[in-house]
Amino acid sequence: MNATSRQRSTRDRPAKAPLSEAGVVDTALALLQAEGLGAVTMRRVATALDTGPSSLYVYVSGRESLIHAMQDRVFATVELETPDPARWREQLHSLLTRLRQALADHPGIAATIIAEAPGTEATLLYTENLLGILLAGGLDPQDAAWATDIFAVVVTHAAAEADARRTGSAEQADTNRRTFAGVSPERFPLITAHADRLVAGDAEQRFRVTVDVVIDGLLARTKNAGPHTVR
């Protein structure tokens, strides 16, 4: 190949898109979607972007920083509510359902938020909104604060369940039912009698019941404690 051919082939290559934080996060989320959280490393993201890992440090300080940026992107897609005492329960269901769906759409992100307090702009805005809705419902402030942790567990578990059901657990529910129905009725009379009920409901129904149970329990605590009780 002569020099002219080399120059022409170089010019004919499509130019790489310039690196940016948004591009790095986009690529990390694509890897997450395709291969799971374990695939999201600085080296793998850099390879996907056709660059070296050191280039990414201009935009994120390391894998932990990258994960936080991914969390922020996912939480930023969740539409927030303006707390309204007349509609607070409906708003709570809507907000939690939207977050559950956003996490289910990005398998692996839920696991990254369960062990740490929210710290990015979008996660803090979500927590602020959740707390505002709970307080608008008349919950005791301490119970409302604790509820933000409770609902973090509820939502992350529900997101994982929703993803599992989407990838093949309609059959799993039927397998579970047959397992429950097939155990010894002498040793496990209640399980065998209620096998259908133990697996009843889709992910949305189970999630709604869980949220309602938590809300009703917290409301009862606030009512029983009285308006001026400090716990």
MDAnalysis code that builds the backbone (N, CA, C; Angstrom):
import MDAnalysis as mda
import numpy as np

u = mda.Universe.empty(693, n_residues=231, atom_resindex=np.repeat(np.arange(231), 3), trajectory=True)
u.add_TopologyAttr("name", ["N", "CA", "C"] * 231)
u.add_TopologyAttr("resid", np.arange(1, 232))
u.add_TopologyAttr("resname", ["MET", "ASN", "ALA", "THR", "SER", "ARG", "GLN", "ARG", "SER", "THR", "ARG", "ASP", "ARG", "PRO", "ALA", "LYS", "ALA", "PRO", "LEU", "SER", "GLU", "ALA", "GLY", "VAL", "VAL", "ASP", "THR", "ALA", "LEU", "ALA", "LEU", "LEU", "GLN", "ALA", "GLU", "GLY", "LEU", "GLY", "ALA", "VAL", "THR", "MET", "ARG", "ARG", "VAL", "ALA", "THR", "ALA", "LEU", "ASP", "THR", "GLY", "PRO", "SER", "SER", "LEU", "TYR", "VAL", "TYR", "VAL", "SER", "GLY", "ARG", "GLU", "SER", "LEU", "ILE", "HIS", "ALA", "MET", "GLN", "ASP", "ARG", "VAL", "PHE", "ALA", "THR", "VAL", "GLU", "LEU", "GLU", "THR", "PRO", "ASP", "PRO", "ALA", "ARG", "TRP", "ARG", "GLU", "GLN", "LEU", "HIS", "SER", "LEU", "LEU", "THR", "ARG", "LEU", "ARG", "GLN", "ALA", "LEU", "ALA", "ASP", "HIS", "PRO", "GLY", "ILE", "ALA", "ALA", "THR", "ILE", "ILE", "ALA", "GLU", "ALA", "PRO", "GLY", "THR", "GLU", "ALA", "THR", "LEU", "LEU", "TYR", "THR", "GLU", "ASN", "LEU", "LEU", "GLY", "ILE", "LEU", "LEU", "ALA", "GLY", "GLY", "LEU", "ASP", "PRO", "GLN", "ASP", "ALA", "ALA", "TRP", "ALA", "THR", "ASP", "ILE", "PHE", "ALA", "VAL", "VAL", "VAL", "THR", "HIS", "ALA", "ALA", "ALA", "GLU", "ALA", "ASP", "ALA", "ARG", "ARG", "THR", "GLY", "SER", "ALA", "GLU", "GLN", "ALA", "ASP", "THR", "ASN", "ARG", "ARG", "THR", "PHE", "ALA", "GLY", "VAL", "SER", "PRO", "GLU", "ARG", "PHE", "PRO", "LEU", "ILE", "THR", "ALA", "HIS", "ALA", "ASP", "ARG", "LEU", "VAL", "ALA", "GLY", "ASP", "ALA", "GLU", "GLN", "ARG", "PHE", "ARG", "VAL", "THR", "VAL", "ASP", "VAL", "VAL", "ILE", "ASP", "GLY", "LEU", "LEU", "ALA", "ARG", "THR", "LYS", "ASN", "ALA", "GLY", "PRO", "HIS", "THR", "VAL", "ARG"])
u.atoms.positions = np.array([
    [0.861, -1.192, 0.000],
    [0.000, 0.000, 0.000],
    [0.886, 1.228, 0.000],
    [0.655, 2.159, -0.965],
    [1.486, 3.352, -1.013],
    [0.987, 4.397, -0.020],
    [1.734, 5.494, 0.088],
    [1.414, 6.518, 1.078],
    [0.048, 7.135, 0.811],
    [-0.274, 7.314, -0.494],
    [-1.569, 7.914, -0.831],
    [-2.713, 7.026, -0.383],
    [-2.563, 5.687, -0.554],
    [-3.603, 4.745, -0.136],
    [-3.770, 4.759, 1.365],
    [-2.633, 4.835, 2.093],
    [-2.714, 4.864, 3.551],
    [-3.441, 6.105, 4.041],
    [-3.134, 7.235, 3.420],
    [-3.792, 8.471, 3.830],
    [-5.289, 8.408, 3.543],
    [-5.653, 7.827, 2.350],
    [-7.060, 7.754, 1.995],
    [-7.826, 6.854, 2.965],
    [-7.238, 5.687, 3.331],
    [-7.948, 4.761, 4.207],
    [-8.108, 5.345, 5.600],
    [-7.133, 6.135, 6.036],
    [-7.245, 6.788, 7.339],
    [-8.380, 7.809, 7.334],
    [-8.457, 8.588, 6.220],
    [-9.511, 9.591, 6.134],
    [-10.887, 8.951, 6.019],
    [-10.933, 7.748, 5.378],
    [-12.217, 7.094, 5.155],
    [-12.798, 6.455, 6.405],
    [-11.985, 6.249, 7.443],
    [-12.517, 5.673, 8.670],
    [-13.494, 6.644, 9.325],
    [-14.598, 6.132, 9.866],
    [-15.496, 7.041, 10.591],
    [-14.813, 7.613, 11.821],
    [-14.981, 8.880, 12.017],
    [-14.357, 9.529, 13.171],
    [-15.011, 9.052, 14.460],
    [-14.193, 8.828, 15.492],
    [-14.741, 8.449, 16.791],
    [-15.469, 9.631, 17.403],
    [-16.590, 9.346, 18.053],
    [-17.299, 10.404, 18.764],
    [-16.422, 10.890, 19.908],
    [-16.405, 12.181, 20.156],
    [-15.589, 12.680, 21.261],
    [-16.098, 12.144, 22.594],
    [-15.158, 11.857, 23.497],
    [-15.537, 11.354, 24.807],
    [-16.259, 12.430, 25.606],
    [-17.182, 11.993, 26.436],
    [-17.901, 12.885, 27.337],
    [-18.390, 12.053, 28.501],
    [-18.767, 12.702, 29.591],
    [-19.303, 11.957, 30.728],
    [-20.584, 11.231, 30.330],
    [-21.433, 11.903, 29.551],
    [-22.676, 11.261, 29.121],
    [-22.396, 10.021, 28.295],
    [-21.398, 10.109, 27.419],
    [-21.044, 8.964, 26.587],
    [-20.494, 7.810, 27.402],
    [-19.700, 8.122, 28.406],
    [-19.147, 7.083, 29.281],
    [-20.277, 6.380, 30.031],
    [-21.211, 7.167, 30.561],
    [-22.336, 6.576, 31.303],
    [-23.232, 5.775, 30.361],
    [-23.487, 6.299, 29.169],
    [-24.278, 5.555, 28.180],
    [-23.674, 4.186, 27.915],
    [-22.377, 4.162, 27.724],
    [-21.688, 2.906, 27.415],
    [-21.739, 1.955, 28.597],
    [-21.549, 2.486, 29.795],
    [-21.619, 1.654, 30.999],
    [-23.004, 1.053, 31.162],
    [-24.042, 1.841, 30.912],
    [-25.415, 1.338, 31.028],
    [-25.707, 0.287, 29.957],
    [-25.134, 0.458, 28.765],
    [-25.318, -0.540, 27.709],
    [-24.652, -1.858, 28.105],
    [-23.470, -1.789, 28.697],
    [-22.802, -2.996, 29.184],
    [-23.611, -3.650, 30.293],
    [-24.139, -2.829, 31.190],
    [-24.985, -3.343, 32.271],
    [-26.174, -4.104, 31.703],
    [-26.817, -3.516, 30.704],
    [-28.000, -4.131, 30.104],
    [-27.650, -5.443, 29.414],
    [-26.505, -5.473, 28.752],
    [-26.141, -6.638, 27.952],
    [-25.526, -7.765, 28.774],
    [-24.709, -7.399, 29.784],
    [-23.908, -8.425, 30.443],
    [-23.974, -8.405, 31.973],
    [-24.661, -7.417, 32.556],
    [-24.760, -7.370, 34.001],
    [-23.722, -6.471, 34.633],
    [-23.890, -6.244, 35.930],
    [-23.055, -5.280, 36.638],
    [-21.580, -5.676, 36.650],
    [-21.299, -6.980, 36.697],
    [-19.901, -7.418, 36.732],
    [-19.111, -6.988, 35.511],
    [-19.804, -6.748, 34.409],
    [-19.112, -6.340, 33.185],
    [-18.739, -4.869, 33.183],
    [-19.296, -4.115, 34.114],
    [-19.053, -2.672, 34.131],
    [-17.759, -2.390, 34.890],
    [-16.667, -2.392, 34.162],
    [-15.365, -2.032, 34.707],
    [-14.798, -0.896, 33.860],
    [-13.837, -0.209, 34.410],
    [-13.226, 0.884, 33.658],
    [-12.604, 0.353, 32.365],
    [-11.975, -0.810, 32.434],
    [-11.317, -1.369, 31.247],
    [-12.336, -1.736, 30.172],
    [-13.448, -2.390, 30.581],
    [-14.451, -2.800, 29.603],
    [-15.134, -1.595, 28.971],
    [-15.436, -0.593, 29.778],
    [-16.064, 0.615, 29.235],
    [-15.121, 1.301, 28.258],
    [-13.851, 1.386, 28.619],
    [-12.866, 2.014, 27.739],
    [-12.744, 1.251, 26.422],
    [-12.719, -0.075, 26.504],
    [-12.634, -0.888, 25.286],
    [-13.831, -0.641, 24.379],
    [-15.011, -0.582, 24.982],
    [-16.221, -0.336, 24.191],
    [-16.187, 1.037, 23.517],
    [-15.488, 1.979, 24.150],
    [-15.372, 3.328, 23.596],
    [-14.142, 3.481, 22.706],
    [-13.390, 2.376, 22.520],
    [-12.186, 2.392, 21.689],
    [-11.172, 3.412, 22.196],
    [-10.951, 3.350, 23.506],
    [-9.973, 4.235, 24.118],
    [-9.301, 3.489, 25.262],
    [-8.416, 4.151, 25.958],
    [-7.752, 3.532, 27.096],
    [-8.434, 3.901, 28.397],
    [-8.309, 3.043, 29.435],
    [-8.961, 3.344, 30.721],
    [-8.588, 4.694, 31.291],
    [-7.345, 5.116, 31.077],
    [-6.909, 6.388, 31.651],
    [-7.719, 7.563, 31.100],
    [-8.249, 7.410, 29.877],
    [-9.038, 8.497, 29.285],
    [-10.332, 8.750, 30.048],
    [-10.833, 7.710, 30.706],
    [-12.112, 7.844, 31.399],
    [-11.993, 8.662, 32.677],
    [-10.788, 8.739, 33.235],
    [-10.612, 9.400, 34.524],
    [-10.802, 10.912, 34.436],
    [-10.891, 11.424, 33.212],
    [-11.236, 12.836, 33.049],
    [-12.688, 13.067, 33.474],
    [-13.508, 12.029, 33.354],
    [-14.957, 12.165, 33.555],
    [-15.455, 11.489, 34.833],
    [-14.825, 10.400, 35.239],
    [-15.175, 9.707, 36.480],
    [-13.873, 9.326, 37.178],
    [-13.892, 9.346, 38.504],
    [-12.658, 9.115, 39.242],
    [-12.333, 7.635, 39.425],
    [-13.222, 6.757, 39.018],
    [-13.013, 5.324, 39.163],
    [-14.336, 4.598, 39.023],
    [-14.305, 3.288, 39.257],
    [-15.526, 2.502, 39.060],
    [-16.646, 2.964, 39.998],
    [-16.317, 3.266, 41.255],
    [-17.354, 3.710, 42.192],
    [-18.012, 4.992, 41.706],
    [-17.213, 5.909, 41.215],
    [-17.746, 7.157, 40.671],
    [-18.614, 6.878, 39.447],
    [-18.194, 5.922, 38.630],
    [-18.975, 5.552, 37.455],
    [-20.327, 4.967, 37.865],
    [-20.315, 4.092, 38.873],
    [-21.564, 3.507, 39.360],
    [-22.499, 4.605, 39.869],
    [-21.955, 5.568, 40.595],
    [-22.778, 6.673, 41.096],
    [-23.382, 7.474, 39.945],
    [-22.602, 7.676, 38.884],
    [-23.120, 8.399, 37.724],
    [-24.234, 7.608, 37.053],
    [-24.106, 6.280, 37.042],
    [-25.153, 5.427, 36.488],
    [-26.413, 5.494, 37.355],
    [-26.236, 5.448, 38.664],
    [-27.376, 5.592, 39.571],
    [-28.096, 6.909, 39.305],
    [-27.318, 7.967, 39.181],
    [-27.894, 9.289, 38.986],
    [-28.707, 9.334, 37.698],
    [-28.169, 8.720, 36.644],
    [-28.872, 8.705, 35.359],
    [-30.207, 7.972, 35.484],
    [-30.204, 6.816, 36.153],
    [-31.423, 6.023, 36.289],
    [-32.458, 6.762, 37.144],
    [-32.025, 7.306, 38.279],
    [-32.966, 8.016, 39.159],
    [-33.509, 9.278, 38.484],
    [-32.707, 9.896, 37.633],
    [-33.148, 11.122, 36.966],
    [-34.295, 10.864, 35.996],
    [-34.498, 9.604, 35.610],
    [-35.611, 9.284, 34.704],
    [-36.937, 9.169, 35.449],
    [-36.900, 9.142, 36.779],
    [-38.112, 8.944, 37.578],
    [-38.809, 10.287, 37.782],
    [-40.003, 10.410, 37.264],
    [-40.780, 11.649, 37.423],
    [-41.193, 11.799, 38.883],
    [-40.949, 12.974, 39.440],
    [-41.269, 13.242, 40.840],
    [-42.686, 13.793, 40.973],
    [-43.148, 13.893, 42.210],
    [-44.500, 14.347, 42.528],
    [-44.432, 15.643, 43.339],
    [-45.467, 16.448, 43.243],
    [-45.633, 17.585, 44.151],
    [-46.509, 17.106, 45.302],
    [-45.948, 16.919, 46.513],
    [-46.721, 16.310, 47.600],
    [-48.056, 17.004, 47.843],
    [-49.107, 16.192, 47.901],
    [-50.464, 16.699, 48.063],
    [-51.151, 15.852, 49.142],
    [-51.489, 16.436, 50.309],
    [-52.115, 15.650, 51.377],
    [-53.387, 14.934, 50.944],
    [-54.070, 15.454, 49.935],
    [-55.319, 14.830, 49.485],
    [-55.066, 13.613, 48.594],
    [-53.844, 13.500, 48.069],
    [-53.546, 12.419, 47.123],
    [-52.263, 11.670, 47.479],
    [-51.811, 11.804, 48.713],
    [-50.463, 11.353, 49.027],
    [-50.274, 9.850, 48.837],
    [-51.276, 9.033, 49.158],
    [-51.108, 7.591, 49.009],
    [-50.982, 7.222, 47.520],
    [-51.832, 7.797, 46.709],
    [-51.747, 7.575, 45.260],
    [-50.385, 8.023, 44.727],
    [-49.916, 9.189, 45.212],
    [-48.620, 9.701, 44.774],
    [-47.484, 8.771, 45.193],
    [-47.590, 8.233, 46.399],
    [-46.558, 7.322, 46.885],
    [-46.482, 6.083, 46.002],
    [-47.637, 5.501, 45.702],
    [-47.664, 4.339, 44.813],
    [-47.059, 4.675, 43.452],
    [-47.415, 5.824, 42.918],
    [-46.919, 6.208, 41.588],
    [-45.408, 6.389, 41.597],
    [-44.895, 7.100, 42.599],
    [-43.462, 7.353, 42.675],
    [-42.684, 6.046, 42.834],
    [-43.119, 5.193, 43.748],
    [-42.405, 3.936, 43.990],
    [-42.498, 3.013, 42.774],
    [-43.631, 3.001, 42.108],
    [-43.783, 2.156, 40.923],
    [-42.860, 2.621, 39.804],
    [-42.745, 3.941, 39.636],
    [-41.846, 4.448, 38.590],
    [-40.399, 4.104, 38.895],
    [-40.000, 4.215, 40.171],
    [-38.626, 3.855, 40.515],
    [-38.408, 2.352, 40.320],
    [-39.371, 1.550, 40.750],
    [-39.256, 0.105, 40.564],
    [-39.048, -0.245, 39.094],
    [-39.803, 0.405, 38.212],
    [-39.675, 0.117, 36.789],
    [-38.324, 0.574, 36.254],
    [-37.871, 1.746, 36.689],
    [-36.567, 2.250, 36.234],
    [-35.448, 1.304, 36.654],
    [-35.516, 0.784, 37.881],
    [-34.495, -0.152, 38.349],
    [-34.606, -1.490, 37.627],
    [-35.824, -1.945, 37.402],
    [-36.006, -3.213, 36.689],
    [-35.487, -3.109, 35.256],
    [-35.575, -1.922, 34.673],
    [-35.078, -1.721, 33.312],
    [-33.547, -1.673, 33.250],
    [-32.907, -1.560, 34.404],
    [-31.437, -1.510, 34.470],
    [-30.961, -2.532, 35.511],
    [-31.075, -3.824, 35.216],
    [-30.748, -4.868, 36.203],
    [-29.328, -4.692, 36.749],
    [-29.225, -4.738, 38.062],
    [-27.927, -4.576, 38.709],
    [-27.797, -3.270, 39.455],
    [-28.482, -2.229, 38.990],
    [-28.401, -0.934, 39.662],
    [-29.012, -1.014, 41.056],
    [-30.098, -1.757, 41.203],
    [-30.749, -1.866, 42.510],
    [-29.773, -2.352, 43.570],
    [-28.949, -3.323, 43.213],
    [-28.002, -3.884, 44.177],
    [-26.952, -2.867, 44.616],
    [-26.710, -1.852, 43.787],
    [-25.675, -0.869, 44.131],
    [-26.173, 0.193, 45.098],
    [-27.494, 0.306, 45.284],
    [-28.006, 1.378, 46.138],
    [-28.465, 0.885, 47.498],
    [-28.597, -0.429, 47.668],
    [-29.205, -0.939, 48.891],
    [-28.307, -0.756, 50.103],
    [-27.001, -0.742, 49.902],
    [-26.093, -0.721, 51.048],
    [-25.550, 0.669, 51.365],
    [-26.041, 1.691, 50.681],
    [-25.493, 3.024, 50.938],
    [-26.588, 4.073, 50.898],
    [-26.347, 5.153, 51.615],
    [-27.305, 6.257, 51.609],
    [-27.242, 6.971, 50.266],
    [-28.366, 7.558, 49.828],
    [-28.339, 8.301, 48.564],
    [-27.358, 9.454, 48.647],
    [-26.594, 9.635, 47.574],
    [-25.584, 10.679, 47.621],
    [-25.460, 11.486, 46.349],
    [-26.105, 11.056, 45.268],
    [-26.054, 11.818, 44.033],
    [-27.221, 12.796, 43.992],
    [-27.146, 13.734, 43.078],
    [-28.191, 14.761, 42.977],
    [-29.571, 14.125, 42.763],
    [-29.657, 13.204, 41.824],
    [-30.964, 12.623, 41.496],
    [-31.488, 11.726, 42.610],
    [-30.605, 10.958, 43.261],
    [-31.077, 10.097, 44.348],
    [-31.515, 10.927, 45.546],
    [-30.831, 12.038, 45.794],
    [-31.233, 12.921, 46.892],
    [-32.568, 13.603, 46.591],
    [-32.767, 14.006, 45.346],
    [-34.043, 14.620, 44.963],
    [-35.181, 13.617, 45.123],
    [-34.935, 12.368, 44.750],
    [-35.956, 11.329, 44.919],
    [-36.272, 11.142, 46.403],
    [-35.238, 11.046, 47.250],
    [-35.450, 10.850, 48.686],
    [-36.187, 12.035, 49.297],
    [-35.830, 13.242, 48.879],
    [-36.531, 14.453, 49.340],
    [-38.006, 14.371, 48.976],
    [-38.301, 13.942, 47.755],
    [-39.678, 13.848, 47.296],
    [-40.452, 12.767, 48.058],
    [-39.815, 11.618, 48.251],
    [-40.447, 10.535, 48.990],
    [-40.774, 10.970, 50.416],
    [-39.823, 11.620, 51.067],
    [-40.037, 12.086, 52.434],
    [-41.162, 13.115, 52.483],
    [-41.207, 13.997, 51.502],
    [-42.267, 15.005, 51.450],
    [-43.644, 14.390, 51.310],
    [-43.748, 13.341, 50.498],
    [-45.037, 12.663, 50.325],
    [-45.469, 11.990, 51.622],
    [-44.540, 11.324, 52.295],
    [-44.869, 10.636, 53.542],
    [-45.292, 11.622, 54.618],
    [-44.616, 12.754, 54.698],
    [-45.000, 13.772, 55.680],
    [-46.345, 14.398, 55.329],
    [-46.614, 14.537, 54.023],
    [-47.916, 15.056, 53.604],
    [-49.044, 14.116, 54.007],
    [-48.725, 12.829, 54.161],
    [-49.713, 11.855, 54.593],
    [-49.959, 11.862, 56.087],
    [-49.228, 12.699, 56.820],
    [-49.445, 12.815, 58.252],
    [-48.634, 11.840, 59.089],
    [-47.630, 11.205, 58.503],
    [-46.818, 10.284, 59.281],
    [-45.945, 11.030, 60.281],
    [-45.685, 10.369, 61.394],
    [-44.711, 10.881, 62.348],
    [-43.380, 11.075, 61.613],
    [-42.686, 12.200, 61.811],
    [-41.453, 12.445, 61.066],
    [-40.415, 11.328, 61.190],
    [-40.270, 10.743, 62.398],
    [-39.303, 9.663, 62.531],
    [-39.727, 8.443, 61.718],
    [-41.020, 8.108, 61.774],
    [-41.510, 6.982, 60.989],
    [-41.370, 7.252, 59.497],
    [-41.624, 8.496, 59.088],
    [-41.468, 8.844, 57.676],
    [-40.013, 8.675, 57.240],
    [-39.084, 9.084, 58.118],
    [-37.666, 8.939, 57.798],
    [-37.284, 7.467, 57.694],
    [-37.744, 6.653, 58.663],
    [-37.454, 5.222, 58.603],
    [-38.090, 4.589, 57.371],
    [-39.252, 5.099, 56.979],
    [-39.953, 4.536, 55.824],
    [-39.147, 4.685, 54.540],
    [-38.317, 5.721, 54.458],
    [-37.498, 5.852, 53.244],
    [-36.556, 4.659, 53.111],
    [-36.039, 4.144, 54.242],
    [-35.207, 2.937, 54.209],
    [-36.043, 1.707, 53.887],
    [-37.213, 1.620, 54.516],
    [-38.079, 0.456, 54.277],
    [-38.435, 0.359, 52.801],
    [-38.812, 1.487, 52.218],
    [-39.218, 1.455, 50.816],
    [-38.030, 1.232, 49.879],
    [-36.828, 1.610, 50.299],
    [-35.649, 1.282, 49.492],
    [-35.508, -0.231, 49.360],
    [-35.715, -0.943, 50.481],
    [-35.643, -2.411, 50.450],
    [-36.775, -2.982, 49.607],
    [-37.992, -2.465, 49.819],
    [-39.163, -2.965, 49.089],
    [-38.974, -2.785, 47.582],
    [-38.540, -1.599, 47.172],
    [-38.431, -1.297, 45.745],
    [-37.311, -2.096, 45.097],
    [-36.159, -2.189, 45.755],
    [-35.052, -2.917, 45.145],
    [-35.374, -4.402, 45.017],
    [-36.022, -4.969, 46.028],
    [-36.422, -6.373, 45.928],
    [-37.452, -6.558, 44.817],
    [-38.423, -5.654, 44.747],
    [-39.460, -5.763, 43.726],
    [-38.878, -5.609, 42.327],
    [-37.875, -4.731, 42.183],
    [-37.233, -4.561, 40.880],
    [-36.536, -5.843, 40.454],
    [-35.845, -6.483, 41.391],
    [-35.177, -7.744, 41.077],
    [-36.195, -8.818, 40.713],
    [-37.313, -8.860, 41.440],
    [-38.357, -9.837, 41.151],
    [-38.980, -9.577, 39.789],
    [-39.239, -8.313, 39.476],
    [-39.832, -7.981, 38.185],
    [-38.923, -8.397, 37.046],
    [-37.608, -8.194, 37.212],
    [-36.668, -8.603, 36.173],
    [-36.659, -10.118, 36.026],
    [-36.691, -10.827, 37.150],
    [-36.694, -12.293, 37.097],
    [-37.951, -12.805, 36.416],
    [-39.086, -12.214, 36.731],
    [-40.341, -12.647, 36.115],
    [-40.329, -12.366, 34.618],
    [-39.730, -11.243, 34.231],
    [-39.689, -10.894, 32.817],
    [-38.805, -11.857, 32.036],
    [-37.782, -12.408, 32.683],
    [-36.850, -13.276, 31.984],
    [-37.158, -14.745, 32.196],
    [-38.369, -15.062, 32.615],
    [-38.767, -16.453, 32.602],
    [-39.338, -17.002, 33.868],
    [-39.866, -16.194, 34.775],
    [-40.366, -16.833, 35.961],
    [-41.857, -16.989, 36.037],
    [-42.586, -16.785, 34.910],
    [-43.992, -17.204, 34.956],
    [-43.999, -18.700, 35.200],
    [-43.047, -19.401, 34.557],
    [-42.906, -20.829, 34.799],
    [-42.438, -21.104, 36.222],
    [-41.588, -20.188, 36.762],
    [-41.092, -20.381, 38.121],
    [-42.224, -20.332, 39.133],
    [-43.190, -19.428, 38.930],
    [-44.323, -19.350, 39.847],
    [-45.105, -20.661, 39.832],
    [-45.263, -21.237, 38.637],
    [-45.982, -22.501, 38.537],
    [-45.189, -23.627, 39.191],
    [-43.868, -23.580, 39.030],
    [-43.010, -24.570, 39.690],
    [-43.127, -24.460, 41.201],
    [-43.136, -23.221, 41.699],
    [-43.274, -23.009, 43.143],
    [-44.619, -23.543, 43.653],
    [-45.665, -23.289, 42.869],
    [-46.985, -23.772, 43.283],
    [-46.994, -25.299, 43.377],
    [-46.410, -25.954, 42.366],
    [-46.376, -27.421, 42.395],
    [-45.539, -27.926, 43.560],
    [-44.462, -27.195, 43.877],
    [-43.636, -27.587, 45.026],
    [-44.429, -27.500, 46.313],
    [-45.115, -26.369, 46.508],
    [-45.924, -26.197, 47.717],
    [-47.039, -27.245, 47.794],
    [-47.696, -27.474, 46.654],
    [-48.814, -28.419, 46.644],
    [-48.348, -29.861, 46.830],
    [-47.071, -30.117, 46.517],
    [-46.589, -31.494, 46.543],
    [-45.930, -31.937, 47.827],
    [-45.781, -31.028, 48.805],
    [-45.159, -31.437, 50.062],
    [-46.152, -32.235, 50.899],
    [-45.654, -32.838, 51.954],
    [-46.497, -33.690, 52.788],
    [-47.604, -32.885, 53.462],
    [-48.879, -33.214, 53.207],
    [-49.968, -32.479, 53.861],
    [-50.038, -32.756, 55.356],
    [-49.439, -33.858, 55.791],
    [-49.409, -34.142, 57.227],
    [-48.425, -33.212, 57.936],
    [-47.264, -33.008, 57.333],
    [-46.257, -32.139, 57.959],
    [-46.510, -30.667, 57.670],
    [-47.060, -30.367, 56.494],
    [-47.244, -28.968, 56.088],
    [-48.678, -28.743, 55.608],
    [-49.646, -28.899, 56.492],
    [-51.048, -28.806, 56.060],
    [-51.427, -27.415, 55.554],
    [-50.865, -26.361, 56.131],
    [-51.228, -25.012, 55.700],
    [-50.622, -24.687, 54.340],
    [-49.383, -25.100, 54.115],
    [-48.745, -24.839, 52.822],
    [-49.499, -25.536, 51.700],
    [-49.823, -26.796, 51.897],
    [-50.531, -27.512, 50.838],
    [-51.938, -26.956, 50.627],
    [-52.586, -26.528, 51.696],
    [-53.947, -25.993, 51.574],
    [-53.969, -24.646, 50.865],
    [-52.880, -23.891, 51.013],
    [-52.850, -22.529, 50.458],
    [-51.779, -22.373, 49.380],
    [-51.439, -23.436, 48.699],
    [-50.385, -23.390, 47.678],
    [-50.684, -22.348, 46.608],
    [-51.922, -22.284, 46.136],
    [-52.275, -21.308, 45.102],
    [-52.131, -19.876, 45.611],
    [-52.536, -19.650, 46.851],
    [-52.457, -18.299, 47.410],
    [-51.001, -17.864, 47.611],
    [-50.129, -18.787, 47.920],
    [-48.731, -18.440, 48.157],
    [-48.035, -17.904, 46.910],
    [-48.545, -18.253, 45.748],
    [-47.924, -17.775, 44.505],
    [-48.863, -16.859, 43.718],
    [-49.972, -16.457, 44.332],
    [-50.968, -15.663, 43.612],
    [-50.466, -14.249, 43.345],
    [-50.980, -13.663, 42.278],
    [-50.693, -12.266, 41.982],
    [-49.458, -12.085, 41.130],
    [-49.505, -11.063, 40.269],
    [-48.310, -10.743, 39.486],
    [-47.431, -9.779, 40.277],
    [-46.336, -9.380, 39.673],
    [-45.372, -8.527, 40.373],
    [-46.002, -7.213, 40.806],
    [-46.863, -6.640, 39.952],
    [-47.487, -5.363, 40.287],
    [-48.433, -5.494, 41.479],
    [-49.225, -6.558, 41.495],
    [-50.154, -6.766, 42.610],
    [-49.406, -6.980, 43.920],
    [-48.371, -7.793, 43.879],
    [-47.593, -8.056, 45.095],
    [-46.926, -6.781, 45.602],
    [-46.435, -5.988, 44.668],
    [-45.771, -4.742, 45.045],
    [-46.763, -3.784, 45.697],
    [-47.946, -3.649, 45.111],
    [-48.940, -2.727, 45.656],
    [-49.367, -3.150, 47.054],
    [-49.590, -4.443, 47.253],
    [-49.973, -4.931, 48.579],
    [-48.872, -4.630, 49.597],
    [-47.627, -4.860, 49.207],
    [-46.506, -4.604, 50.120],
    [-46.461, -3.146, 50.545],
    [-46.592, -2.236, 49.583],
    [-46.570, -0.806, 49.894],
    [-47.732, -0.441, 50.807],
    [-48.922, -0.959, 50.522],
    [-50.086, -0.647, 51.355],
    [-49.912, -1.155, 52.781],
    [-49.351, -2.343, 52.930],
    [-49.134, -2.895, 54.275],
    [-48.185, -2.000, 55.063],
    [-47.118, -1.539, 54.423],
    [-46.168, -0.653, 55.102],
    [-46.849, 0.663, 55.479],
    [-47.572, 1.244, 54.545],
    [-48.257, 2.513, 54.823],
    [-49.241, 2.360, 55.986],
    [-50.072, 1.320, 55.927],
    [-51.084, 1.135, 56.967],
    [-50.434, 0.931, 58.335],
    [-49.344, 0.199, 58.365],
    [-48.645, -0.014, 59.628],
    [-48.061, 1.264, 60.188],
    [-47.491, 2.093, 59.317],
    [-46.913, 3.358, 59.766],
    [-47.994, 4.339, 60.226],
    [-49.107, 4.360, 59.510],
    [-50.212, 5.227, 59.926],
    [-50.740, 4.809, 61.296],
    [-50.831, 3.512, 61.520],
    [-51.300, 3.028, 62.823],
    [-50.329, 3.418, 63.923],
    [-49.034, 3.337, 63.646],
    [-48.029, 3.743, 64.646],
    [-48.184, 5.226, 64.989],
    [-48.339, 6.067, 63.954],
    [-48.489, 7.501, 64.189],
    [-49.744, 7.804, 64.988],
    [-50.843, 7.146, 64.651],
    [-52.115, 7.360, 65.362],
    [-52.014, 6.932, 66.814],
    [-51.409, 5.784, 67.064],
    [-51.307, 5.250, 68.426],
    [-50.331, 6.046, 69.282],
    [-49.314, 6.622, 68.637],
    [-48.303, 7.356, 69.405],
    [-48.803, 8.725, 69.818],
    [-49.723, 9.301, 69.039],
    [-50.203, 10.644, 69.365],
    [-49.287, 11.686, 68.750],
    [-49.766, 12.911, 68.593],
    [-49.032, 13.938, 67.859],
    [-47.779, 14.453, 68.527],
    [-47.642, 14.265, 69.852],
    [-46.507, 14.869, 70.544],
    [-45.572, 13.822, 71.166],
    [-45.781, 12.576, 70.819],
    [-44.930, 11.530, 71.387],
    [-43.598, 11.514, 70.667],
    [-42.520, 11.507, 71.434],
    [-41.182, 11.417, 70.850],
    [-40.698, 9.976, 71.013],
    [-40.266, 9.376, 69.877],
    [-39.772, 7.998, 69.933],
    [-38.332, 7.935, 69.507],
])
